[in-house]
Amino acid sequence: MNPVTRRVHVRVPATSANLGSGFDTVGLALDYHDELTFTLSDDPADTDAHVIIEGEGARTLPRDETHLVVSTFRRACRTFGLGRLGFTLEAHNRIPQARGMGSSAEAIVAGIAAAAAFAQEGELNRSAIFDLAATIEGHPDNVAPAVFGGLTVSWDFSTAEGVGSVPIPGGEPLHGGFHTVNYPVDPAITAAVFVPDYELSTEKARQALPATLPYRDAVYNVSRVGLLPAAMNPGALAAATTAADTASSKTADGDVAASASAALPALAATANTLLYTATQDKLHQPYRAALMEPSWKLIERFRSHGYAAAVSGAGPCVLVLHYGDARGAIDAIAADDLASGHWQVLHLPIDIAGVTVERG
């Protein structure tokens, strides 16, 4: 198969996984992006990758076939029926490395999306990109929001040996492997990401986790993670509540409008309470706290002030979610940390587009 274009530009958002309670399942796309351009070589004999890196990782990332974007691109090209291509990769990196903002997921999604864009015209097959990305990454929590944007909840469905899928009456068969659901996010939800000047590998963070957990702690997290979709989109919950009340009370048309307009602000006022509760966790953060003491202290300080703070991914970045603009108050709580020179803060909207490509 021949490429359908000679050049592809890819834009992939940073992501934050877990969000406290949603360990290894929940992810959120942030409006902060790496941008990469793949340009095919004009020389048929040149099948090498030529890598140019600017920004994050410029001094540390490899510039050969071992670069994660390159190796993933090669694998995806084989999957999509393309031969070995020679190309120049220009990577403009903004996402910090080894900080818990999904840099590896970004690299994997970028490589696959680029290969898909070279292989066929039209819209990206996001489901195919997600399937391959989750398989390569080994877990779906970061790659899902990087592909789809917004809030995602993902899972790995296991089937019996020799059984590829389970028939669902009235629906599509449920195949084994990774799946995800994409939830809408209220545009009033904002994220503050505090980025420290130290790194923490995901592998080391996972080694700190216990082999077993108390049953009550599992129940604790289940009760919290179930709140996340509502906490991230309180307007939809308000509308559903108003509709239910209207149906049960047979309210007059004028009263319906008044009831709806009153319910939305009332629920918006409780959105931050929902966010605070939904980000509570007993499954992973307490066991990792000793590996990132400055981050944990910052999280505890924010939570003592009522803010929904959590470790971003495996850390050490700190994520603070809030309904409405509270950047002044958030920065004031972390004023000493920011003044120390060991932290920077990124105030970001939520990305709802996921990975995007431009051909030509």
C-alpha positions as CSV (number, residue, x, y, z in Angstrom):
1,M,0.0,0.0,0.0
2,N,1.3,3.5,-0.9
3,P,0.9,6.5,1.5
4,V,-2.0,8.8,0.6
5,T,0.1,11.9,1.5
6,R,3.7,12.9,1.9
7,R,3.3,14.9,5.1
8,V,1.2,14.5,8.3
9,H,1.0,16.9,11.3
10,V,-0.2,15.4,14.5
11,R,-1.4,17.2,17.7
12,V,-1.9,15.1,20.9
13,P,-3.1,16.4,24.3
14,A,-1.5,15.8,27.6
15,T,-3.5,13.6,29.9
16,S,-4.0,13.0,33.6
17,A,-4.9,9.5,34.7
18,N,-6.6,8.2,37.9
19,L,-8.1,11.5,39.1
20,G,-7.7,10.1,42.6
21,S,-10.4,7.3,42.8
22,G,-10.2,6.0,39.3
23,F,-6.9,4.0,39.5
24,D,-5.9,2.6,36.1
25,T,-9.3,3.3,34.7
26,V,-10.1,7.0,34.5
27,G,-8.3,9.6,32.3
28,L,-8.7,13.3,31.4
29,A,-7.4,15.1,28.4
30,L,-5.8,18.5,29.0
31,D,-5.6,21.5,26.6
32,Y,-1.8,21.3,26.5
33,H,-0.3,19.6,23.4
34,D,2.8,18.1,21.7
35,E,2.9,18.7,18.0
36,L,4.7,16.4,15.6
37,T,5.3,16.6,11.9
38,F,6.1,13.5,9.8
39,T,7.6,14.2,6.3
40,L,8.3,11.3,4.0
41,S,11.7,11.1,2.3
42,D,11.9,11.8,-1.4
43,D,14.7,9.3,-1.7
44,P,13.3,5.7,-2.2
45,A,16.6,4.3,-0.9
46,D,16.2,6.2,2.4
47,T,14.1,4.2,4.8
48,D,15.6,5.6,8.0
49,A,14.0,7.9,10.6
50,H,15.5,11.3,11.1
51,V,14.4,12.8,14.4
52,I,14.4,16.5,15.4
53,I,13.3,17.3,18.9
54,E,12.5,20.7,20.4
55,G,11.3,21.5,23.9
56,E,10.8,18.8,26.6
57,G,13.2,15.9,26.2
58,A,15.4,17.6,23.7
59,R,18.5,16.6,25.7
60,T,17.4,13.2,26.8
61,L,15.2,11.5,24.2
62,P,16.8,9.2,21.6
63,R,16.9,10.3,17.9
64,D,16.9,6.9,16.3
65,E,14.6,3.9,15.9
66,T,14.4,3.5,19.7
67,H,12.4,6.7,20.0
68,L,8.9,5.7,21.2
69,V,7.2,7.7,18.5
70,V,9.3,6.1,15.8
71,S,9.0,2.5,17.0
72,T,5.3,2.9,17.5
73,F,4.9,4.4,14.0
74,R,6.8,1.5,12.5
75,R,4.5,-1.0,14.2
76,A,1.4,0.9,13.2
77,C,2.5,1.1,9.6
78,R,2.8,-2.7,9.5
79,T,-0.6,-3.0,11.1
80,F,-2.2,-0.6,8.5
81,G,-0.5,-2.2,5.5
82,L,2.2,0.3,4.8
83,G,5.8,-0.7,4.0
84,R,8.9,0.7,5.7
85,L,9.0,4.4,5.2
86,G,11.9,6.8,5.4
87,F,10.8,10.0,7.1
88,T,11.8,13.1,9.1
89,L,10.1,13.5,12.5
90,E,10.0,17.0,13.9
91,A,8.7,16.9,17.5
92,H,7.8,20.0,19.3
93,N,7.3,18.8,22.9
94,R,5.5,20.7,25.6
95,I,4.4,17.8,27.8
96,P,6.9,17.1,30.6
97,Q,8.6,13.7,30.7
98,A,8.1,11.3,33.5
99,R,5.9,13.6,35.5
100,G,2.4,12.0,35.2
101,M,1.0,14.0,32.3
102,G,0.9,11.1,29.8
103,S,4.1,11.7,27.8
104,S,4.4,8.0,26.8
105,A,0.7,7.8,25.9
106,E,1.1,10.9,23.8
107,A,4.1,9.4,21.9
108,I,2.2,6.1,21.3
109,V,-0.9,7.8,20.1
110,A,1.0,10.2,17.9
111,G,2.9,7.4,16.1
112,I,-0.3,5.4,15.5
113,A,-2.4,8.4,14.4
114,A,0.4,9.4,11.9
115,A,0.5,5.9,10.4
116,A,-3.3,5.9,10.1
117,A,-3.3,9.2,8.4
118,F,-0.6,8.1,5.9
119,A,-2.6,4.8,5.2
120,Q,-6.0,6.2,4.5
121,E,-7.8,9.4,3.7
122,G,-10.8,10.8,5.7
123,E,-11.5,10.8,9.4
124,L,-9.3,8.9,11.8
125,N,-10.6,5.5,12.9
126,R,-10.2,6.4,16.6
127,S,-11.4,3.0,17.8
128,A,-8.6,1.3,15.9
129,I,-6.0,3.8,17.2
130,F,-7.2,3.2,20.7
131,D,-7.1,-0.6,20.4
132,L,-3.5,-0.6,19.2
133,A,-2.4,2.2,21.6
134,A,-3.8,0.4,24.7
135,T,-2.2,-2.8,23.6
136,I,1.2,-1.2,23.2
137,E,0.9,0.9,26.4
138,G,-0.5,-2.1,28.4
139,H,-3.2,-0.1,30.1
140,P,-5.8,2.3,28.7
141,D,-6.2,5.1,31.2
142,N,-3.9,7.6,29.4
143,V,-4.3,6.6,25.8
144,A,-8.1,6.8,25.9
145,P,-8.3,10.5,26.6
146,A,-5.4,11.2,24.3
147,V,-7.4,9.6,21.5
148,F,-10.9,10.7,22.3
149,G,-10.5,13.8,24.5
150,G,-12.6,14.7,27.5
151,L,-13.1,12.3,30.4
152,T,-12.8,8.6,29.7
153,V,-13.4,5.4,31.8
154,S,-11.7,2.3,30.4
155,W,-11.6,-1.4,31.2
156,D,-10.0,-4.6,30.1
157,F,-12.6,-7.3,29.3
158,S,-11.4,-10.9,29.6
159,T,-13.1,-13.7,27.8
160,A,-12.7,-17.5,28.4
161,E,-9.9,-19.2,26.6
162,G,-10.8,-19.7,22.9
163,V,-13.7,-17.3,23.1
164,G,-13.1,-14.0,21.3
165,S,-16.3,-12.2,22.2
166,V,-19.6,-12.5,24.2
167,P,-22.9,-12.0,22.3
168,I,-25.0,-9.2,23.7
169,P,-28.8,-9.4,23.0
170,G,-29.9,-6.3,21.1
171,G,-26.3,-5.1,20.9
172,E,-22.9,-5.6,19.3
173,P,-20.8,-8.5,20.6
174,L,-18.4,-7.5,23.4
175,H,-14.9,-8.5,22.3
176,G,-12.1,-9.3,24.6
177,G,-9.5,-6.6,25.3
178,F,-9.6,-2.9,26.1
179,H,-12.7,-0.7,25.9
180,T,-13.5,2.9,26.9
181,V,-16.5,5.2,27.3
182,N,-16.1,8.9,26.6
183,Y,-18.0,11.3,29.0
184,P,-18.7,15.0,28.3
185,V,-17.1,17.6,30.5
186,D,-18.6,20.9,31.5
187,P,-16.5,23.7,30.0
188,A,-16.5,25.4,33.4
189,I,-14.3,22.6,34.8
190,T,-10.7,23.7,34.8
191,A,-7.4,22.0,35.8
192,A,-4.4,23.4,37.5
193,V,-1.4,21.1,37.1
194,F,1.6,21.7,39.4
195,V,4.8,20.4,37.8
196,P,7.8,19.8,40.1
197,D,11.4,19.8,39.1
198,Y,11.8,16.1,39.9
199,E,10.8,12.9,38.1
200,L,9.2,9.6,39.1
201,S,9.1,6.6,36.9
202,T,5.7,4.8,36.5
203,E,7.5,1.5,37.2
204,K,8.9,2.7,40.5
205,A,5.4,4.1,41.5
206,R,3.8,0.7,40.7
207,Q,6.4,-1.2,42.8
208,A,5.1,0.7,45.9
209,L,1.6,-0.7,45.6
210,P,0.6,-3.6,47.9
211,A,-0.4,-7.0,46.5
212,T,-3.7,-7.0,48.4
213,L,-6.0,-4.3,49.7
214,P,-8.7,-4.2,52.5
215,Y,-12.2,-4.9,51.2
216,R,-13.5,-1.7,52.8
217,D,-10.9,0.4,50.8
218,A,-12.1,-1.1,47.5
219,V,-15.7,-0.2,48.4
220,Y,-14.5,3.3,49.4
221,N,-13.0,3.9,46.0
222,V,-16.0,2.4,44.1
223,S,-18.3,4.8,45.8
224,R,-16.1,7.7,44.8
225,V,-15.2,6.8,41.2
226,G,-18.9,6.4,40.5
227,L,-19.3,10.2,41.1
228,L,-16.7,11.3,38.6
229,P,-18.9,11.6,35.5
230,A,-21.5,13.6,37.4
231,A,-18.8,15.7,39.1
232,M,-17.2,16.6,35.7
233,N,-20.6,17.5,34.1
234,P,-22.9,18.9,36.8
235,G,-25.1,20.7,34.3
236,A,-26.2,17.4,32.8
237,L,-27.0,16.0,36.2
238,A,-29.0,19.2,37.0
239,A,-31.0,18.8,33.8
240,A,-31.8,15.2,34.5
241,T,-32.9,16.0,38.0
242,T,-35.1,18.8,36.8
243,A,-36.7,16.6,34.2
244,A,-37.4,13.9,36.7
245,D,-38.9,16.4,39.1
246,T,-41.1,17.8,36.3
247,A,-42.3,14.4,35.2
248,S,-43.3,13.4,38.7
249,S,-45.0,16.7,39.7
250,K,-46.7,17.7,36.4
251,T,-45.4,21.2,36.8
252,A,-46.9,24.0,34.6
253,D,-44.8,25.1,31.7
254,G,-43.8,28.4,33.3
255,D,-42.9,26.7,36.5
256,V,-40.7,24.2,34.6
257,A,-38.6,26.9,33.1
258,A,-38.2,28.6,36.5
259,S,-37.4,25.3,38.2
260,A,-34.7,24.5,35.6
261,S,-33.1,27.9,35.8
262,A,-33.0,27.6,39.6
263,A,-31.7,24.0,39.6
264,L,-28.6,24.6,37.4
265,P,-27.0,27.3,39.7
266,A,-27.9,25.3,42.7
267,L,-26.1,22.2,41.4
268,A,-23.2,24.2,40.1
269,A,-22.7,25.4,43.7
270,T,-22.3,21.7,44.7
271,A,-20.0,20.8,41.8
272,N,-16.8,21.4,43.8
273,T,-18.2,19.3,46.6
274,L,-18.7,16.5,44.1
275,L,-15.2,16.9,42.7
276,Y,-13.7,16.9,46.1
277,T,-15.5,13.7,47.1
278,A,-15.0,12.0,43.7
279,T,-11.2,12.4,43.9
280,Q,-10.8,10.8,47.3
281,D,-8.6,7.6,47.2
282,K,-7.4,4.8,49.3
283,L,-6.1,2.4,46.6
284,H,-2.8,3.9,45.4
285,Q,-2.0,7.4,46.5
286,P,-1.3,6.7,50.2
287,Y,1.2,3.9,49.2
288,R,3.0,6.2,46.8
289,A,3.2,9.2,49.1
290,A,6.7,8.5,50.4
291,L,8.1,8.5,46.8
292,M,6.9,12.1,46.2
293,E,6.8,13.8,49.6
294,P,6.7,17.4,48.2
295,S,3.8,16.5,45.9
296,W,1.9,14.7,48.7
297,K,2.3,17.7,51.1
298,L,0.9,20.0,48.4
299,I,-2.0,17.7,47.8
300,E,-2.8,17.6,51.5
301,R,-2.6,21.4,51.7
302,F,-5.1,21.8,48.8
303,R,-7.5,19.3,50.2
304,S,-7.4,20.9,53.6
305,H,-8.7,24.0,51.8
306,G,-11.5,22.0,50.2
307,Y,-9.9,21.7,46.7
308,A,-10.1,18.5,44.6
309,A,-6.4,17.7,44.5
310,A,-4.8,14.4,43.4
311,V,-1.7,12.9,42.0
312,S,-1.7,13.2,38.2
313,G,-1.1,9.7,36.9
314,A,1.8,8.0,38.7
315,G,3.1,11.4,39.7
316,P,4.8,13.5,40.7
317,C,2.6,16.2,39.1
318,V,-0.3,17.4,41.2
319,L,-3.7,17.9,39.6
320,V,-6.3,20.3,41.1
321,L,-9.8,20.3,39.5
322,H,-12.3,23.1,40.1
323,Y,-15.6,24.3,38.7
324,G,-15.1,27.9,37.8
325,D,-12.1,30.2,37.7
326,A,-10.1,29.9,40.9
327,R,-6.6,30.4,39.7
328,G,-5.9,33.3,42.1
329,A,-6.9,31.3,45.2
330,I,-5.2,28.1,43.9
331,D,-1.9,29.9,43.3
332,A,-2.1,31.6,46.7
333,I,-2.3,28.3,48.4
334,A,0.8,27.1,46.6
335,A,2.6,30.5,46.8
336,D,5.6,29.3,48.8
337,D,6.0,26.3,46.5
338,L,5.9,28.4,43.4
339,A,8.3,31.0,44.9
340,S,10.8,28.2,45.7
341,G,11.6,27.7,42.0
342,H,10.9,24.0,42.3
343,W,7.4,24.1,40.9
344,Q,5.5,25.6,38.0
345,V,1.8,25.7,37.5
346,L,-0.2,25.2,34.3
347,H,-3.8,26.5,34.4
348,L,-5.6,24.5,31.6
349,P,-9.0,24.0,30.1
350,I,-10.1,20.4,29.3
351,D,-9.3,19.2,25.8
352,I,-12.4,17.7,24.2
353,A,-11.0,16.9,20.7
354,G,-8.3,14.3,21.4
355,V,-5.7,13.6,18.8
356,T,-6.0,15.5,15.5
357,V,-4.2,15.2,12.2
358,E,-3.6,17.4,9.2
359,R,-2.4,15.9,5.9
360,G,-0.3,17.6,3.3
